[in-house]
Amino acid sequence: MEIVNLFGWEIKEKIERGEISEKEVFDAFYERASSSSLNTFITLAEGREEKKEGKLRGIPFGIKDNILVRGMKNTCGSKILHDFIAPYDATCIERLKKEGGVILGKTNMDEFAMGSSNEYSAFGPVKNPFDPERVPGGSSGGSAAAVANLEVPIALGSDTGGSVRQPAAFCGVFGLKPTYGRISRYGLVAFASSLDQIGIIARTVKDIALTLEVIAGYDPMDSTSSPEGVPPYSKIIEEPCGYKTLGVPEELISGCDEEILNAFQRTLEILQRLGHKIVRITLPHAKYYLPTYEIIAMAEASSNLARYDGVRYGLRVEGESAEEIIEKTRMRGFGPEVKRRIMVGTYVLSKGYREEYYGKAQRVRTIIKEELEEALREVDFIITPTAPFLPFKLGERKEDPIKMYLSDVFTVFANLAGLPAISIPGGRINGLPWGFQVTGRAWDEENLLTFAYHLEREGGWSLRQ
Ligand code: GLN
């Protein structure tokens, strides 16, 4: 088997057995990534760090370009940070490196992780590996397309409202967003801090489990990271899974495209045949998930992005006064989607409207969280498609933000409630990948990954090529 076809954990084992060298592995993926026509990477590593023992020994990683890797450019897909060099490693990167993981490069993304198609990158869109005229999803589209195209076995992304899961579904690979607080956000450039979480994309659940086990856990540099213990996921997933009860929220998925609904229906039948139980659940506030997410995400974004002022770092456009420098820098540095969100976010936080929009959204968020937690007391998991439609054509939704935001209808609730969720590749519809999403109880990645691992092996969802 060619090196680029190997899973991450297989690479590590082969290196340990002396069957392949770290250099051979790095060169094989480097060659594949640097000759890619999909525009997956913004920056490729200049060299390989010296070899280290560890759980991830010699495994190359693609890192979304909003997660800091010391000494490498960190653009966030934006002109405003086009030449910003990261002065330190994000905690997850430090942990990857310590276990022998190798950074292959920084992956393309929608500007500041705002988007669902990668078309809002200042570095050009990423293309879907299954059809170059279509989008790979977003905002971690570079990470998902790179994994699907065998340019890297595992990639990190960030997920604020679906940005790991939706591109994973569009590119036919696995994508996990862990529980809020599971992975330190130190060194992840903030979009909406109460929703942001680092996620993992790979072609097998085992690689996700292995990576999570290394990068998860308390970090004094992020006060929202949890002291909750981190189990050895890569071992646990191999234990028997048992039969699970999965809840289907009918009112949430009813607006989905028919081809996706049909494929989803067939998936539910397979799950039943494997012995799992499918039940209907009611989520009465489902229609408020997306608007609540949008208000909160945009409010937090407008506040987080205030730091790009042309004074401290990144792009600086000169002017006569401080105001002029700030205005011109932001005008030229930010793209249209980012500007749109800063404006809406500023509006919902402005005097006189704050209570009506932001305050209300916060209260609705609490209701949403409670209704999901209640549902998850009755069922083990909530299951939906990951996205309501197939990968769309480049340009199809770019000019229509509302159509673009619809990509997120099934994914935002996990962020609003802080729950772990995984997108599992469902197969192909007309040659294009689609995925379904399984959401679990907070801190229960253990059961979620075990379930996904068993499905991958028994349900015909293996991506072994
Ligand atoms: N697509 C969503 C948005 O545009 C989610 C983005 C994300 O998760 N970073 O806000």
Boltz pocket constraint, residues with backbone or C-beta under 6 A from the ligand:
constraints:
  - pocket:
      binder: B
      contacts: [[A, 112], [A, 113], [A, 114], [A, 115], [A, 116], [A, 138], [A, 139], [A, 158], [A, 159], [A, 160], [A, 161], [A, 162], [A, 163], [A, 164], [A, 191], [A, 297], [A, 404], [A, 407], [A, 408]]
      max_distance: 6.0
